[in-house]
């Protein structure tokens, strides 16, 4: 029996947000939380009682590292990672994500401070892959394009993880997560890397831009298209990507149209084993939009580990994303499955 439901490599950091949904530049009071896209994915399964693990790196002797470890324990996420000496005041540290949530017609703004990011040192030599995948085992390895593109070293690390996962019978989930600043001047290198990881993946997640820029897929120009049009164009593009990567059994994307910072239209599209599931967009209230896409992936993978049919997995993922949009955190720790299914049903009646 495999020890973990999901294992994911990640560069952990902290996110600071102003109180009261105020702008960063005029705020004096901030709330700090531990964060990463990959731990956000793991949090859904962890909150619902499945064993999960993050592979990461910590700055040795850092109070921020201690804060992150405490938060991962609170969420029920097991962690493993090398303690890296800071190396003086200009050495390593954990990334900072500085964000406000926006309000009404004032859009959210996010600034990333990643100088000296310790996660860029993640290396295959720091982990025993035979033990993690062979002896302990996991149902899914989840990879994010953010970690793959952090450095040449993290790219090699993620590829080695994907190969080890396949060797020992784990499925690979890959959220492409294109970031232009990470790819600048490295397009040829990263295109080859992402293509090789995609060839090993069982689940591919990303929007049209992700598929086009990471994998060279043919598709329409990003932006300016209504949600109905996006569904059709995503279907066409996914079918083309499927021919290039026949190992992939699931393609998925979320659909988001911003009405205001407080209200979005939220939907999803998924192709699983040749069958399409389309969740038509509907309005959801938004407290903070960050983390909704990660929660969708987390809910989808939770359902897959539980052995649910594809449509149910997509619905649960959609509801997890809508649930996280109501929170100040960028991750969710659901109380139980019923809480998520009530979101799906639109049942906001008080629970007594």
C-alpha positions as CSV (number, residue, x, y, z in Angstrom):
1,X,0.0,0.0,0.0
2,X,1.3,3.4,-0.9
3,X,2.0,5.8,2.0
4,X,1.0,9.0,0.3
5,X,-1.9,10.2,-1.8
6,X,0.1,13.1,-3.4
7,X,3.7,14.2,-3.3
8,X,4.8,17.5,-4.7
9,X,8.1,19.5,-4.9
10,X,7.7,23.1,-3.9
11,X,9.6,26.3,-3.1
12,X,7.9,27.5,0.1
13,X,7.6,31.1,1.0
14,X,5.3,33.6,2.7
15,X,2.5,35.8,1.6
16,X,1.7,39.1,3.2
17,X,-1.7,40.8,2.6
18,X,-3.1,44.0,4.0
19,X,-6.0,43.9,6.4
20,X,-9.4,44.9,5.1
21,X,-8.6,44.3,1.4
22,X,-6.7,47.6,1.3
23,X,-3.9,48.4,-1.2
24,X,-0.4,47.4,-0.3
25,X,1.0,50.9,-0.8
26,X,-1.3,52.6,1.7
27,X,-1.4,49.8,4.4
28,X,0.4,49.6,7.7
29,X,-1.0,46.3,9.0
30,X,-0.4,43.0,7.2
31,X,-1.3,39.3,7.7
32,X,1.4,36.7,6.9
33,X,0.8,33.1,5.8
34,X,3.0,30.3,4.5
35,X,2.4,29.8,0.8
36,X,3.2,28.0,-2.5
37,X,1.1,26.9,-5.4
38,X,2.0,23.3,-4.8
39,X,1.2,23.2,-1.1
40,X,-2.1,24.9,-2.0
41,X,-2.9,21.8,-4.1
42,X,-1.9,19.5,-1.3
43,X,-4.0,21.3,1.3
44,X,-7.3,20.1,-0.1
45,X,-6.4,16.4,0.3
46,X,-4.6,17.1,3.6
47,X,-7.7,18.8,5.0
48,X,-9.8,15.9,4.1
49,X,-7.6,13.4,5.8
50,X,-5.3,12.0,3.0
51,X,-1.6,11.7,3.6
52,X,0.4,14.1,1.5
53,X,4.0,15.3,1.4
54,X,5.9,18.4,0.1
55,X,9.6,18.1,-1.0
56,X,11.2,21.5,-0.4
57,X,14.2,23.4,1.0
58,X,14.6,25.5,4.1
59,X,16.9,28.3,5.2
60,X,18.9,26.9,8.2
61,X,18.1,28.7,11.4
62,X,15.6,31.1,9.8
63,X,12.5,32.1,11.8
64,X,10.6,32.3,8.5
65,X,11.5,28.7,7.8
66,X,10.2,27.8,11.3
67,X,7.0,29.6,10.6
68,X,6.5,27.7,7.3
69,X,7.2,24.4,9.0
70,X,4.6,25.2,11.7
71,X,2.0,26.1,9.1
72,X,2.6,22.9,7.1
73,X,2.2,20.9,10.3
74,X,-1.1,22.8,11.0
75,X,-2.4,21.8,7.6
76,X,-1.4,18.2,8.0
77,X,1.2,18.3,5.2
78,X,4.3,16.2,5.8
79,X,7.5,17.9,4.7
80,X,11.1,16.9,3.7
81,X,13.9,19.2,2.7
82,X,17.5,20.1,3.1
83,X,18.5,22.9,5.6
84,X,20.5,25.3,3.5
85,X,22.9,27.8,5.3
86,X,21.8,31.3,4.7
87,X,25.3,32.5,3.8
88,X,25.1,36.0,5.2
89,X,22.7,38.9,4.8
90,X,22.8,38.6,1.0
91,X,22.4,34.9,0.9
92,X,19.4,32.6,0.8
93,X,15.9,33.3,2.0
94,X,12.3,32.2,1.4
95,X,10.4,34.0,-1.3
96,X,7.9,36.8,-0.3
97,X,4.6,37.3,-2.1
98,X,3.1,40.7,-1.4
99,X,-0.5,41.0,-2.5
100,X,-3.8,42.8,-1.9
101,X,-7.1,41.3,-2.8
102,X,-8.6,44.2,-4.6
103,X,-12.1,45.4,-4.0
104,X,-15.0,46.2,-6.4
105,X,-13.5,47.8,-9.5
106,X,-10.0,48.1,-7.9
107,X,-8.1,45.1,-9.2
108,X,-5.9,42.9,-7.1
109,X,-2.2,43.5,-7.4
110,X,0.6,40.9,-6.7
111,X,4.3,41.6,-6.3
112,X,6.8,38.7,-6.0
113,X,10.1,39.2,-4.2
114,X,12.1,36.1,-5.1
115,X,15.7,37.3,-4.8
116,X,17.9,34.7,-3.1
117,X,15.1,32.2,-3.2
118,X,16.2,29.0,-1.4
119,X,13.8,26.9,-3.5
120,X,16.1,27.5,-6.5
121,X,18.6,25.1,-4.9
122,X,16.3,22.1,-5.0
123,X,18.3,19.2,-6.3
124,X,17.8,15.5,-6.9
125,X,20.9,14.8,-4.9
126,X,19.1,16.0,-1.7
127,X,16.4,13.4,-1.8
128,X,16.3,9.6,-1.8
129,X,13.9,8.9,-4.7
130,X,14.1,5.2,-4.3
131,X,12.8,5.5,-0.8
132,X,10.2,8.2,-1.6
133,X,8.7,6.4,-4.6
134,X,9.8,2.8,-4.2
135,X,9.6,2.1,-0.5
136,X,7.0,4.7,0.7
137,X,5.1,5.2,-2.6
138,X,2.6,7.8,-3.7
139,X,-0.6,7.6,-5.8
140,X,0.2,11.0,-7.6
141,X,3.3,13.2,-8.1
142,X,2.1,16.7,-8.7
143,X,4.4,19.1,-10.6
144,X,4.1,22.8,-11.2
145,X,5.7,24.7,-14.1
146,X,6.7,27.3,-11.5
147,X,9.1,24.9,-9.8
148,X,10.2,23.4,-13.1
149,X,11.3,26.8,-14.4
150,X,12.8,28.3,-11.2
151,X,16.3,27.2,-12.2
152,X,18.1,24.7,-14.4
153,X,18.7,22.7,-11.3
154,X,15.0,22.6,-10.3
155,X,14.1,21.6,-13.8
156,X,16.4,18.6,-13.7
157,X,14.9,17.8,-10.2
158,X,11.3,17.8,-11.5
159,X,12.2,15.7,-14.5
160,X,14.0,13.1,-12.2
161,X,10.9,13.1,-10.0
162,X,8.6,12.4,-12.9
163,X,10.8,9.6,-14.1
164,X,11.0,8.0,-10.7
165,X,7.2,8.3,-10.3
166,X,6.6,6.5,-13.5
167,X,9.2,3.8,-12.7
168,X,7.3,2.9,-9.5
169,X,3.8,3.2,-10.9
170,X,2.7,6.6,-9.6
171,X,0.6,8.9,-11.8
172,X,2.0,12.3,-12.7
173,X,0.0,15.6,-12.6
174,X,1.5,18.6,-14.3
175,X,0.1,22.1,-14.0
176,X,1.9,24.1,-16.6
177,X,1.8,27.5,-14.9
178,X,3.6,29.6,-17.5
179,X,5.3,32.7,-16.2
180,X,6.9,35.0,-18.7
181,X,9.5,36.4,-16.3
182,X,10.8,32.8,-15.6
183,X,11.0,31.9,-19.4
184,X,12.7,35.1,-20.6
185,X,15.9,34.0,-22.5
186,X,15.3,30.4,-21.7
187,X,12.6,29.5,-24.2
188,X,14.5,26.7,-26.0
189,X,15.7,25.1,-22.7
190,X,12.3,25.2,-21.0
191,X,10.3,24.1,-24.0
192,X,12.3,20.9,-24.2
193,X,12.0,20.3,-20.5
194,X,8.3,20.9,-20.3
195,X,7.7,18.7,-23.4
196,X,9.6,15.8,-21.8
197,X,7.7,16.1,-18.5
198,X,4.4,16.4,-20.4
199,X,5.3,13.1,-22.2
200,X,5.4,11.4,-18.8
201,X,2.2,13.1,-17.4
202,X,-1.1,11.5,-16.9
203,X,-2.9,14.8,-16.0
204,X,-2.2,18.1,-17.8
205,X,-3.6,21.3,-16.4
206,X,-3.4,24.8,-17.9
207,X,-5.2,27.5,-19.8
208,X,-4.8,28.2,-23.5
209,X,-1.8,30.4,-23.0
210,X,0.0,27.8,-20.9
211,X,-0.5,25.1,-23.5
212,X,0.6,27.4,-26.3
213,X,3.7,28.9,-24.7
214,X,4.9,25.9,-22.7
215,X,4.2,23.1,-25.2
216,X,3.9,25.0,-28.5
217,X,0.3,24.0,-29.0
218,X,-1.7,25.7,-31.7
219,X,-4.6,27.7,-30.5
220,X,-6.4,31.1,-30.7
221,X,-4.8,34.3,-29.3
222,X,-5.3,34.5,-25.5
223,X,-7.7,37.0,-24.0
224,X,-10.8,38.9,-25.2
225,X,-12.9,35.8,-25.9
226,X,-16.2,35.0,-24.2
227,X,-16.3,31.9,-22.0
228,X,-18.4,29.9,-24.5
229,X,-15.7,30.5,-27.2
230,X,-13.0,29.5,-24.8
231,X,-14.6,26.2,-24.2
232,X,-14.6,25.4,-27.9
233,X,-11.1,26.5,-28.5
234,X,-9.8,24.7,-25.5
235,X,-11.4,21.5,-26.7
236,X,-9.8,21.8,-30.1
237,X,-6.4,22.6,-28.6
238,X,-6.5,19.7,-26.1
239,X,-7.4,17.2,-28.9
240,X,-4.2,18.4,-30.7
241,X,-2.0,18.1,-27.6
242,X,-3.5,14.7,-26.9
243,X,-2.1,13.5,-30.3
244,X,1.4,14.7,-29.3
245,X,1.2,13.3,-25.8
246,X,-0.8,10.1,-25.9
247,X,0.1,9.1,-22.4
248,X,-2.0,11.9,-21.0
249,X,-5.5,10.8,-20.0
250,X,-6.8,14.0,-18.4
251,X,-6.7,17.6,-19.7
252,X,-8.3,20.3,-17.6
253,X,-8.6,24.0,-17.3
254,X,-10.6,26.5,-15.3
255,X,-12.7,29.3,-16.9
256,X,-12.8,32.7,-15.2
257,X,-14.4,35.9,-16.2
258,X,-13.9,38.9,-13.8
259,X,-17.1,40.9,-13.2
260,X,-15.4,42.7,-10.3
261,X,-12.8,41.9,-7.6
262,X,-15.8,40.7,-5.6
263,X,-17.5,38.6,-8.2
264,X,-16.3,36.2,-10.9
265,X,-17.9,33.8,-13.4
266,X,-16.3,30.4,-12.6
267,X,-16.3,27.3,-14.8
268,X,-14.2,24.4,-15.9
269,X,-13.5,22.0,-18.8
270,X,-12.0,18.6,-18.6
271,X,-11.2,15.8,-21.1
272,X,-10.8,12.4,-19.4
273,X,-10.3,9.2,-21.3
274,X,-12.0,10.7,-24.4
275,X,-15.0,12.1,-22.6
276,X,-15.6,15.8,-22.1
277,X,-17.0,17.3,-18.9
278,X,-18.0,21.0,-19.2
279,X,-19.0,23.0,-16.1
280,X,-20.8,26.0,-17.3
281,X,-19.6,29.2,-15.7
282,X,-21.7,30.7,-12.9
283,X,-21.2,33.7,-10.6
284,X,-19.3,33.1,-7.4
285,X,-18.5,35.7,-4.6
286,X,-14.8,36.4,-4.2
287,X,-13.0,37.4,-1.0
288,X,-9.5,36.7,-2.5
289,X,-9.0,35.2,-5.9
290,X,-5.5,33.8,-5.3
291,X,-5.4,30.0,-4.9
292,X,-8.7,29.1,-6.6
293,X,-7.0,27.4,-9.6
294,X,-4.7,25.4,-7.2
295,X,-7.7,24.3,-5.2
296,X,-9.4,23.1,-8.4
297,X,-6.4,20.9,-9.1
298,X,-6.4,19.8,-5.5
299,X,-10.0,18.8,-5.6
300,X,-9.6,17.0,-8.9
301,X,-6.7,15.0,-7.6
302,X,-8.5,14.2,-4.4
303,X,-11.4,12.7,-6.3
304,X,-9.0,10.8,-8.6
305,X,-7.3,9.2,-5.5
306,X,-10.7,8.3,-4.1
307,X,-11.5,6.6,-7.4
308,X,-14.4,8.9,-8.4
309,X,-15.7,9.1,-12.0
310,X,-14.3,12.0,-14.0
311,X,-17.4,14.2,-13.9
312,X,-17.6,14.0,-10.1
313,X,-13.8,14.9,-9.9
314,X,-14.3,18.0,-12.0
315,X,-17.4,19.1,-10.0
316,X,-15.5,18.7,-6.7
317,X,-12.5,20.6,-8.1
318,X,-14.8,23.5,-9.3
319,X,-16.4,23.6,-5.8
320,X,-12.9,23.6,-4.1
321,X,-11.9,26.6,-6.2
322,X,-15.1,28.4,-5.3
323,X,-14.6,27.6,-1.7
324,X,-11.1,28.9,-1.5
325,X,-12.2,32.2,-3.2
326,X,-14.2,32.9,0.0
327,X,-11.1,32.7,2.2
328,X,-8.3,35.1,3.3
329,X,-5.8,32.3,2.8
330,X,-4.8,31.2,-0.7
331,X,-5.5,27.5,0.3
332,X,-8.4,25.6,1.7
333,X,-8.7,23.0,4.5
334,X,-12.2,21.7,4.0
335,X,-14.1,20.6,7.2
336,X,-15.4,17.6,5.3
337,X,-16.6,16.6,1.8
338,X,-20.1,17.8,2.5
339,X,-18.8,21.4,3.0
340,X,-17.5,21.3,-0.6
341,X,-20.5,19.6,-2.1
342,X,-22.7,22.2,-0.5
343,X,-20.7,24.8,-2.3
344,X,-21.3,22.9,-5.6
345,X,-25.1,22.8,-4.8
346,X,-25.2,26.4,-3.9
347,X,-26.4,25.5,-0.4
348,X,-25.3,28.3,2.0
349,X,-27.9,27.6,4.6
350,X,-26.6,27.6,8.2
351,X,-25.3,24.2,9.5
352,X,-26.5,23.4,13.0
